[in-house]
Amino acid sequence: MPKNRNTFSFLAGRRRRAASWVVHRGWAWAQEAGAVTAEHPGRLRFGAIGEGTRLAFPQGTVFGAPWIQLGGHCIIGEQVTLTAGMMPDLDLGPEPILTLGDGVVLGRGSHVIADTTVSIGSDTYCGPYVYITSTNHSYDDPHEPVGKQWPRMEPVEVGPGCWIGTGAVILPGARLGRNVVVAAGAVVRGEVPDHAVVAGAPARVVRRWDPEKGWQPPLRTPAPVPIPKGVTPEQLLALAELEEEQKQEPDTR
């Protein structure tokens, strides 16, 4: 009996490994085949989609694609929602509603809801689960359920070079300047000046760049050392491997 039990366990293990291999290979194939690019847009017909831009599979909710313009070399993570208009199949006119500049990154699970114009500047990076919306519920009538009251819409503008941390919320009417840092979980409304760091709910400026004094209050960490000119990626990789080897060598002192 023990021998038979061992045989069954061995066969079950092999079947499990084979099934796991098939599932993972199949999922890898689906991710590659289901990704959206300019060359392979699938069912989506964006107003524009630049060279090198890729929407990972599976995509989140996407509608109003003709009024969505994506710049070049954007990275759109899995389950990202992009919508233009309040619902599908609306005629939104001749102008784009949602615009992403070149090199924009939207992390996994993020939402960009553009019932009126939303623009995200080039080289802006968003962490996972960022929520950007041009629409908010109104609650003027105290006797009517909030969800049944007509929403308010205000354009949203995110300047180039921003970093928006995980779980941040950008509310209607927000205008972020250039190279703004939004802390994780912040709720941003109103105008944020260039080169500012905001945090909190509602978000407030906690650090700004002064041309004469530098960052105020001063940064608590040393500035990163820039990569010397002329250094190739291969040389950087070799240096990183050397440092790793030195860390693993036993200390004989």
LINUR-V247952 format. One record per pair of residues at least 12 apart in sequence whose ideal C-beta (glycine too) atoms are under 6 Angstrom apart, sorted by the first residue. I is the first residue (numbers start at 1). J is the second residue. If there is no record, write none. Layout:
I_J + I_J
This chain:
31_57 + 34_57 + 35_54 + 35_56 + 35_57 + 36_55 + 37_54 + 44_65 + 45_65 + 46_65 + 46_68 + 46_70 + 47_66 + 47_67 + 47_68 + 47_69 + 47_96 + 48_69 + 49_70 + 50_71 + 50_72 + 51_72 + 52_72 + 52_73 + 53_70 + 53_74 + 55_76 + 56_77 + 56_78 + 60_79 + 60_80 + 60_81 + 61_81 + 62_82 + 63_83 + 63_88 + 64_83 + 64_84 + 64_85 + 67_84 + 67_92 + 67_96 + 67_97 + 68_82 + 68_84 + 68_98 + 69_96 + 69_99 + 70_100 + 71_100 + 71_101 + 71_102 + 72_102 + 73_102 + 73_103 + 74_100 + 74_104 + 75_105 + 76_106 + 77_106 + 77_107 + 77_108 + 78_108 + 79_109 + 80_106 + 80_110 + 81_111 + 82_112 + 83_113 + 84_97 + 84_98 + 84_114 + 86_115 + 97_114 + 97_117 + 98_114 + 98_118 + 99_119 + 100_120 + 101_121 + 101_122 + 102_122 + 103_122 + 103_123 + 104_120 + 104_124 + 105_125 + 106_126 + 107_126 + 107_127 + 107_128 + 108_128 + 109_128 + 109_129 + 110_126 + 110_130 + 111_131 + 112_132 + 113_133 + 114_134 + 115_134 + 115_135 + 115_153 + 116_134 + 116_153 + 116_155 + 117_155 + 118_134 + 118_156 + 119_157 + 120_158 + 121_158 + 121_159 + 121_160 + 122_160 + 123_160 + 123_161 + 124_158 + 124_162 + 125_163 + 126_164 + 127_165 + 127_166 + 128_166 + 129_167 + 130_164 + 130_168 + 131_169 + 132_170 + 134_153 + 134_156 + 134_172 + 135_151 + 135_153 + 136_152 + 136_172 + 137_151 + 138_152 + 154_172 + 154_173 + 156_174 + 157_175 + 158_176 + 159_176 + 159_177 + 159_178 + 160_178 + 161_178 + 161_179 + 162_176 + 162_180 + 163_181 + 164_182 + 165_182 + 165_183 + 165_184 + 166_184 + 167_184 + 167_185 + 168_182 + 168_186 + 169_187 + 170_188 + 171_189 + 174_188 + 174_189 + 175_191 + 176_192 + 177_192 + 177_193 + 177_194 + 178_194 + 179_195 + 180_192 + 180_196 + 181_197 + 182_198 + 183_199 + 186_198 + 186_199 + 186_200 + 186_203 + 187_201 + 187_202 + 187_203 + 188_203 + 195_209 + 196_208
